[in-house]
Amino acid sequence: MSAPLTLRAFISSPGDVAEERDLARQVIEALQGSHLLRGRVHFEVVAWDDQYASAPMDARQTPQASVNLYTGRPADCDLTLVILWSRIGTYLPPGLMRADGSRYESGTVWEYEDALSANKPVFVYRRSEKPQIDLDDPELEKKRAQYVAVKTFFDRFTNADGSLRAGFNPYTQLQDFERVLRQHLEAFVNERLGGASAKQTPAVSPDDPKVSEILTLIDELGRKRSSGCRKRTNV
């Protein structure tokens, strides 16, 4: 029996979608333990808040640098899941900037762009339910700014003429997220298993010498069988 296919899945999000992060882990665990995939696929979840392997925050560097060092980067994973709702996160410090000199709006944005820069699959999920904000909340303006930043992030998915530049996956309730994520992961695993099978069983060219040898043997067997039939007919 061949070794299971190992897939690394990076979970990226701000802190306002903790329930979705937990659900993502549960969906992944249930999927790899299903009757169809058990023993065939192994998921390695990469997340800074892993309860068994959380990323240590080194005082010598930024939190994002610690996550990259001790947990891993999306660019090194097979799939990145980005989940957003009411927050985009906190700006990264000037020491970690884009090539054009602009700052990353948050660690989540950096992780999203890191996966894209490596041409790795990125599934983006957006909770469409409006967040409930207390008008007397002293953090009201900060929360409003965060929500606006999320909307600004999704502006990049649409061209100036209104056509879609890239796709994302909206959902309303947690149960919708769970259902849709399961379907998407099944499609992703199915594609990867198909690719793995193709690599294990390479196509044979008609010009391959082995093909010629096999066809010659088949031809010789056919002639011998035909000759044997004629002899029995003449007896």
Residue frames relative to the residue before (quaternion, step in Angstrom):
aa qw qx qy qz dx dy dz
M 1.0000 0.0000 0.0000 0.0000 0.00 0.00 0.00
S 0.4278 -0.7197 0.4868 0.2491 3.58 -0.81 1.02
A 0.5980 -0.5680 0.4301 0.3672 3.56 -1.24 0.52
P 0.5555 -0.6172 0.4315 0.3526 3.60 -1.07 0.66
L 0.5124 -0.6198 0.5007 0.3204 3.54 -1.20 0.58
T 0.2209 -0.7851 0.5673 0.1137 3.59 -0.70 1.06
L 0.0487 -0.7923 0.6079 -0.0190 3.55 -0.84 1.07
R 0.2260 -0.7714 0.5826 0.1203 3.59 -0.81 1.01
A 0.0830 -0.8034 0.5896 -0.0019 3.57 -0.72 1.14
F 0.2097 -0.7829 0.5791 0.0880 3.58 -0.67 1.14
I 0.1841 -0.7718 0.6008 0.0967 3.60 -0.86 0.99
S 0.0212 -0.8140 0.5777 -0.0564 3.56 -0.58 1.21
S 0.3121 0.7344 -0.5597 0.2236 3.58 -0.88 0.96
P 0.5112 -0.5658 0.5222 0.3819 3.57 -1.30 0.20
G 0.6918 -0.5370 0.3210 0.3605 3.57 -1.30 0.05
D 0.5789 0.6212 -0.3812 0.3656 3.61 1.20 -0.09
V 0.7067 0.3967 -0.2653 0.5223 3.62 1.23 0.00
A 0.0921 0.8370 -0.5300 0.1002 3.57 0.95 0.92
E 0.6383 0.5314 -0.3375 0.4431 3.59 1.01 -0.76
E 0.6471 0.5109 -0.3209 0.4661 3.57 1.01 -0.76
R 0.6199 0.5408 -0.3443 0.4525 3.58 1.01 -0.74
D 0.6564 0.4955 -0.3044 0.4806 3.57 0.98 -0.85
L 0.6472 0.5208 -0.3163 0.4581 3.57 0.99 -0.84
A 0.6232 0.5474 -0.3428 0.4410 3.57 0.99 -0.81
R 0.6491 0.5052 -0.3174 0.4720 3.57 0.97 -0.83
Q 0.6614 0.5141 -0.3087 0.4505 3.58 0.94 -0.89
V 0.6491 0.5163 -0.3171 0.4600 3.58 0.98 -0.86
I 0.6551 0.5111 -0.3102 0.4620 3.57 0.94 -0.88
E 0.6622 0.5077 -0.3055 0.4587 3.58 0.93 -0.90
A 0.6704 0.4927 -0.2990 0.4674 3.57 0.96 -0.88
L 0.6449 0.5381 -0.3235 0.4358 3.57 1.00 -0.79
Q 0.7170 0.4374 -0.2716 0.4699 3.59 0.80 -0.94
G 0.6880 0.4607 -0.2853 0.4827 3.59 1.22 -0.38
S 0.4443 0.7032 -0.4520 0.3220 3.59 1.27 0.01
H 0.6698 -0.5155 0.3539 0.4005 3.56 -1.23 0.45
L 0.6888 0.5046 -0.2906 0.4320 3.59 0.97 -0.82
L 0.7999 0.3229 -0.1481 0.4837 3.59 1.00 -0.77
R 0.4579 0.6935 -0.4584 0.3152 3.61 1.20 -0.22
G 0.8145 0.1944 -0.1809 0.5159 3.54 -0.76 1.09
R 0.6788 0.4734 -0.2912 0.4799 3.58 1.26 -0.21
V 0.7987 0.1381 -0.0384 0.5844 3.57 1.12 -0.75
H 0.0596 -0.7682 0.6365 0.0334 3.54 -1.08 0.83
F 0.2142 -0.7772 0.5827 0.1023 3.56 -0.77 1.09
E 0.1345 -0.7351 0.6581 0.0925 3.53 -1.12 0.79
V 0.2140 -0.7953 0.5575 0.1042 3.58 -0.40 1.22
V 0.1454 -0.7786 0.6084 0.0508 3.56 -0.84 1.05
A 0.2466 0.7593 -0.5575 0.2275 3.57 -0.50 1.24
W 0.5357 -0.6589 0.4250 0.3135 3.55 -0.97 0.86
D 0.7398 0.4008 -0.2161 0.4953 3.59 1.14 -0.62
D 0.2138 0.7854 -0.5461 0.1983 3.60 1.12 0.59
Q 0.4251 -0.7415 0.4565 0.2469 3.59 -0.62 1.12
Y 0.7177 0.4109 -0.2531 0.5020 3.59 1.19 -0.42
A 0.8021 0.1161 -0.0486 0.5837 3.59 1.19 -0.42
S 0.0575 0.8265 -0.5550 0.0753 3.57 0.68 1.09
A 0.5247 -0.6491 0.4541 0.3116 3.55 -1.14 0.67
P 0.3658 -0.7180 0.5417 0.2393 3.63 -0.78 0.95
M 0.3400 -0.7288 0.5591 0.2017 3.57 -1.03 0.83
D 0.2165 -0.7945 0.5606 0.0872 3.57 -0.39 1.28
A 0.4404 -0.7270 0.4678 0.2422 3.61 -0.72 1.10
R 0.6110 0.5705 -0.3549 0.4186 3.60 1.20 -0.27
Q 0.7995 0.2201 -0.0986 0.5502 3.59 1.20 -0.34
T 0.6653 -0.4988 0.3698 0.4145 3.57 -1.31 0.16
P 0.6413 -0.5235 0.3842 0.4088 3.60 -1.17 0.45
Q 0.6512 0.5157 -0.3317 0.4473 3.61 0.95 -0.81
A 0.6369 0.5179 -0.3301 0.4659 3.59 1.02 -0.76
S 0.6336 0.5216 -0.3314 0.4655 3.60 1.06 -0.73
V 0.6372 0.5182 -0.3276 0.4671 3.57 0.97 -0.85
N 0.6575 0.5167 -0.3138 0.4497 3.59 0.91 -0.91
L 0.7015 0.4895 -0.2671 0.4438 3.56 0.95 -0.92
Y 0.8102 0.3261 -0.1442 0.4652 3.56 0.74 -1.08
T 0.7309 0.3870 -0.2363 0.5100 3.60 1.17 -0.43
G 0.5293 -0.6092 0.4299 0.4048 3.55 0.85 -0.95
R 0.4194 -0.7022 0.5244 0.2366 3.53 -1.28 0.42
P 0.5930 -0.5675 0.4282 0.3781 3.58 -1.14 0.55
A 0.6043 0.5841 -0.3553 0.4091 3.58 1.06 -0.70
D 0.7066 0.4417 -0.2525 0.4918 3.58 1.19 -0.53
C 0.6194 0.5451 -0.3338 0.4559 3.60 1.30 0.01
D 0.5674 -0.6112 0.4386 0.3347 3.56 -1.28 0.34
L 0.7977 0.0419 0.0195 0.6013 3.56 1.15 -0.64
T 0.1351 -0.7688 0.6192 0.0852 3.57 -1.09 0.76
L 0.1770 -0.7606 0.6192 0.0816 3.56 -0.93 1.00
V 0.0782 -0.7869 0.6120 0.0115 3.58 -0.65 1.13
I 0.0549 -0.8078 0.5865 -0.0217 3.57 -0.73 1.11
L 0.0297 0.8163 -0.5722 0.0736 3.59 -0.71 1.11
W 0.0417 -0.7821 0.6215 0.0177 3.52 -1.23 0.63
S 0.8561 -0.0692 0.0905 0.5041 3.59 -0.14 -1.27
R 0.7511 0.3257 -0.1827 0.5444 3.58 1.28 -0.28
I 0.2942 -0.7225 0.5916 0.2036 3.53 -1.19 0.61
G 0.5571 -0.5931 0.3924 0.4289 3.56 1.19 -0.61
T 0.6101 -0.5632 0.4291 0.3556 3.55 -1.34 -0.26
Y 0.5830 -0.5930 0.4301 0.3514 3.56 -1.04 0.82
L 0.4081 -0.6767 0.5511 0.2681 3.55 -1.08 0.74
P 0.5836 -0.6083 0.4004 0.3592 3.61 -1.07 0.63
P 0.6901 -0.5106 0.3225 0.3987 3.60 -1.22 0.45
G 0.5852 0.6094 -0.3771 0.3794 3.60 1.12 -0.44
L 0.7435 0.2850 -0.1786 0.5780 3.60 1.25 -0.37
M 0.1843 0.8055 -0.5284 0.1947 3.56 0.01 1.35
R 0.6127 -0.5347 0.4308 0.3912 3.54 -1.32 0.27
A 0.6835 -0.4898 0.3511 0.4119 3.54 -1.30 0.28
D 0.6874 0.4719 -0.2876 0.4713 3.59 1.13 -0.61
G 0.6087 -0.5958 0.3374 0.4008 3.58 1.29 0.11
S 0.5488 0.6102 -0.4052 0.4029 3.61 1.24 -0.08
R 0.4744 -0.6828 0.4834 0.2741 3.56 -1.15 0.62
Y 0.4780 -0.6343 0.5215 0.3118 3.54 -1.21 0.54
E 0.5045 -0.6853 0.4433 0.2816 3.55 -0.90 0.98
S 0.7862 -0.1173 0.0841 0.6009 3.59 1.19 -0.49
G 0.6708 -0.4661 0.3810 0.4332 3.53 -1.33 0.07
T 0.6151 0.5524 -0.3449 0.4443 3.57 1.07 -0.72
V 0.6498 0.5005 -0.3144 0.4779 3.59 0.97 -0.83
W 0.6334 0.5219 -0.3330 0.4641 3.59 0.98 -0.81
E 0.6644 0.5060 -0.3055 0.4573 3.60 0.90 -0.90
Y 0.6177 0.5423 -0.3271 0.4662 3.57 1.05 -0.81
E 0.7226 0.4356 -0.2505 0.4747 3.57 0.81 -0.99
D 0.5900 0.5642 -0.3676 0.4454 3.59 1.13 -0.56
A 0.6563 0.4954 -0.3095 0.4775 3.59 0.96 -0.84
L 0.6581 0.5096 -0.3132 0.4573 3.59 0.95 -0.84
S 0.6401 0.5428 -0.3315 0.4309 3.59 0.99 -0.82
A 0.7000 0.4228 -0.2543 0.5163 3.58 1.18 -0.54
N 0.4127 -0.7303 0.4433 0.3159 3.58 1.34 0.08
K 0.3778 0.7045 -0.5004 0.3326 3.56 1.00 0.91
P 0.5977 -0.5805 0.4034 0.3781 3.65 -1.08 0.63
V 0.0454 -0.7777 0.6269 -0.0082 3.55 -1.02 0.92
F 0.1095 -0.7728 0.6234 0.0458 3.58 -0.68 1.12
V 0.1231 -0.8073 0.5763 0.0303 3.59 -0.55 1.20
Y 0.0992 -0.7940 0.5996 0.0158 3.56 -0.85 1.05
R 0.0867 -0.7993 0.5945 0.0135 3.55 -0.92 0.97
R 0.3208 -0.7311 0.5732 0.1846 3.54 -0.78 1.07
S 0.2721 -0.8167 0.4945 0.1202 3.57 -0.52 1.21
E 0.4929 0.6548 -0.4355 0.3723 3.59 1.23 -0.22
K 0.4502 -0.6901 0.4932 0.2791 3.61 -0.87 0.94
P 0.4265 -0.6996 0.5058 0.2699 3.61 -0.85 0.91
Q 0.3882 -0.7093 0.5416 0.2298 3.56 -1.09 0.74
I 0.0324 -0.8119 0.5816 -0.0405 3.58 -0.64 1.17
D 0.3946 -0.7048 0.5466 0.2211 3.56 -0.90 0.99
L 0.4405 -0.7202 0.4724 0.2531 3.59 -0.69 1.07
D 0.6874 0.4514 -0.2781 0.4963 3.59 1.19 -0.45
D 0.4153 0.7157 -0.4662 0.3130 3.58 1.27 0.07
P 0.4288 -0.7123 0.4863 0.2688 3.64 -0.70 0.98
E 0.6745 0.4631 -0.2847 0.4995 3.60 1.26 -0.37
L 0.2714 0.8209 -0.4763 0.1599 3.57 1.32 0.20
E 0.7106 0.4631 -0.2772 0.4515 3.60 0.73 -1.02
K 0.6303 0.5226 -0.3351 0.4662 3.59 1.04 -0.71
K 0.6660 0.4931 -0.3009 0.4720 3.55 0.98 -0.86
R 0.6262 0.5235 -0.3374 0.4690 3.58 1.03 -0.73
A 0.6504 0.5191 -0.3129 0.4579 3.58 0.98 -0.86
Q 0.6292 0.5314 -0.3269 0.4635 3.57 1.06 -0.76
Y 0.6606 0.5050 -0.3075 0.4627 3.57 0.95 -0.87
V 0.6297 0.5199 -0.3217 0.4792 3.58 1.04 -0.78
A 0.6380 0.5352 -0.3245 0.4485 3.59 1.02 -0.81
V 0.6151 0.5293 -0.3449 0.4717 3.59 1.08 -0.68
K 0.6551 0.5062 -0.3083 0.4686 3.57 0.94 -0.91
T 0.6376 0.5217 -0.3224 0.4662 3.58 1.03 -0.79
F 0.6095 0.5542 -0.3474 0.4479 3.58 1.02 -0.78
F 0.7209 0.4444 -0.2587 0.4647 3.58 0.87 -0.91
D 0.4807 0.6476 -0.4493 0.3843 3.60 1.22 -0.12
R 0.6160 0.5741 -0.3487 0.4115 3.59 1.11 -0.63
F 0.6144 0.5631 -0.3480 0.4293 3.60 1.22 -0.30
T 0.7254 0.3809 -0.2150 0.5315 3.59 1.30 -0.19
N 0.4116 -0.6992 0.5307 0.2451 3.57 -0.99 0.84
A 0.6983 -0.4829 0.3322 0.4109 3.57 -1.29 0.31
D 0.7016 0.4573 -0.2709 0.4746 3.60 1.10 -0.64
G 0.6250 -0.5726 0.3276 0.4174 3.58 1.29 0.14
S 0.5396 0.6104 -0.4141 0.4059 3.60 1.22 -0.17
L 0.5255 -0.6543 0.4509 0.3041 3.55 -1.16 0.61
R 0.2987 -0.7543 0.5652 0.1493 3.56 -0.87 1.04
A 0.7836 -0.0252 0.0554 0.6183 3.56 1.12 -0.76
G 0.4299 -0.7238 0.4866 0.2335 3.56 -1.21 0.45
F 0.0246 -0.7548 0.6537 0.0488 3.52 -1.32 0.48
N 0.4319 -0.7238 0.4996 0.2002 3.54 -1.30 0.36
P 0.1682 -0.8058 0.5599 0.0944 3.61 -0.31 1.18
Y 0.0155 0.7691 -0.6389 -0.0063 3.56 -1.22 0.52
T 0.4060 -0.7321 0.5011 0.2194 3.56 -1.19 0.54
Q 0.8129 0.1408 -0.0312 0.5642 3.56 0.72 -1.10
L 0.6793 -0.4982 0.3518 0.4081 3.53 -1.29 0.36
Q 0.6504 0.5195 -0.3278 0.4467 3.59 0.96 -0.80
D 0.6067 0.5363 -0.3525 0.4691 3.58 1.15 -0.59
F 0.6395 0.5251 -0.3164 0.4639 3.56 0.98 -0.87
E 0.6538 0.5222 -0.3116 0.4502 3.58 0.91 -0.92
R 0.6827 0.4933 -0.2881 0.4557 3.56 0.88 -0.97
V 0.6977 0.4765 -0.2777 0.4572 3.57 0.82 -1.00
L 0.6428 0.5213 -0.3317 0.4529 3.59 0.95 -0.84
R 0.6246 0.5345 -0.3423 0.4550 3.60 0.96 -0.80
Q 0.6659 0.5029 -0.3029 0.4603 3.58 0.90 -0.90
H 0.6786 0.4989 -0.2924 0.4529 3.57 0.93 -0.91
L 0.6582 0.4957 -0.3135 0.4720 3.57 0.99 -0.78
E 0.6059 0.5416 -0.3546 0.4624 3.58 1.05 -0.69
A 0.6587 0.5005 -0.3073 0.4704 3.59 0.96 -0.88
F 0.6481 0.5239 -0.3130 0.4556 3.57 1.00 -0.86
V 0.6730 0.4854 -0.2940 0.4743 3.59 0.89 -0.94
N 0.6319 0.5388 -0.3348 0.4452 3.58 0.95 -0.83
E 0.6560 0.5022 -0.3093 0.4709 3.58 0.99 -0.85
R 0.6793 0.4910 -0.2946 0.4591 3.59 0.93 -0.87
L 0.6413 0.5098 -0.3291 0.4697 3.60 0.99 -0.75
G 0.6283 0.5294 -0.3303 0.4645 3.57 1.06 -0.72
G 0.6601 0.5032 -0.3002 0.4700 3.55 1.00 -0.83
A 0.6428 0.5205 -0.3218 0.4608 3.56 1.03 -0.81
S 0.6439 0.5200 -0.3250 0.4575 3.59 1.00 -0.81
A 0.6437 0.5279 -0.3220 0.4509 3.55 1.03 -0.83
K 0.6519 0.5076 -0.3195 0.4640 3.58 1.06 -0.76
Q 0.6750 0.4979 -0.2965 0.4566 3.57 1.03 -0.79
T 0.7701 0.2407 -0.1334 0.5755 3.58 1.15 -0.62
P 0.1278 -0.8335 0.5335 0.0657 3.62 0.24 1.22
A 0.5402 -0.6178 0.4660 0.3308 3.53 -1.13 0.65
V 0.3249 -0.7382 0.5624 0.1823 3.56 -1.11 0.76
S 0.3844 -0.7305 0.5214 0.2162 3.57 -0.78 1.03
P 0.5445 -0.6143 0.4512 0.3501 3.62 -1.05 0.68
D 0.6631 0.5114 -0.3007 0.4565 3.60 1.19 -0.52
D 0.4332 0.7014 -0.4651 0.3226 3.59 1.28 -0.06
P 0.5256 -0.6561 0.4376 0.3190 3.65 -0.83 0.96
K 0.6123 0.5637 -0.3563 0.4246 3.59 1.05 -0.68
V 0.6174 0.5393 -0.3464 0.4561 3.57 1.09 -0.72
S 0.6447 0.5215 -0.3181 0.4595 3.58 0.98 -0.84
E 0.6480 0.5193 -0.3201 0.4561 3.58 0.97 -0.86
I 0.6581 0.5090 -0.3139 0.4575 3.59 0.94 -0.89
L 0.6623 0.5042 -0.3124 0.4577 3.58 0.93 -0.88
T 0.6230 0.5371 -0.3337 0.4605 3.60 1.07 -0.73
L 0.6539 0.5091 -0.3096 0.4663 3.59 0.96 -0.88
I 0.6420 0.5211 -0.3223 0.4608 3.58 0.98 -0.87
D 0.6479 0.5246 -0.3112 0.4563 3.57 1.01 -0.87
E 0.6624 0.5066 -0.3037 0.4608 3.59 0.96 -0.91
L 0.6456 0.5138 -0.3203 0.4655 3.59 0.98 -0.83
G 0.6393 0.5317 -0.3255 0.4502 3.55 1.03 -0.78
R 0.6599 0.5002 -0.3127 0.4655 3.59 0.96 -0.84
K 0.6519 0.5117 -0.3260 0.4549 3.60 0.97 -0.83
R 0.6498 0.5104 -0.3245 0.4604 3.57 0.99 -0.84
S 0.6530 0.5168 -0.3122 0.4572 3.56 0.99 -0.86
S 0.6454 0.5147 -0.3155 0.4680 3.60 1.03 -0.82
G 0.6500 0.5227 -0.3170 0.4514 3.58 0.96 -0.82
C 0.6420 0.5238 -0.3224 0.4578 3.57 1.00 -0.75
R 0.6505 0.5100 -0.3206 0.4625 3.60 0.98 -0.79
K 0.6374 0.5288 -0.3363 0.4484 3.63 0.98 -0.76
R 0.6695 0.4843 -0.3112 0.4694 3.57 0.94 -0.86
T 0.6300 0.5351 -0.3402 0.4483 3.60 1.07 -0.64
N 0.6871 0.4938 -0.2784 0.4544 3.63 1.01 -0.79
V 0.5750 0.6009 -0.3921 0.3931 3.65 1.15 -0.43
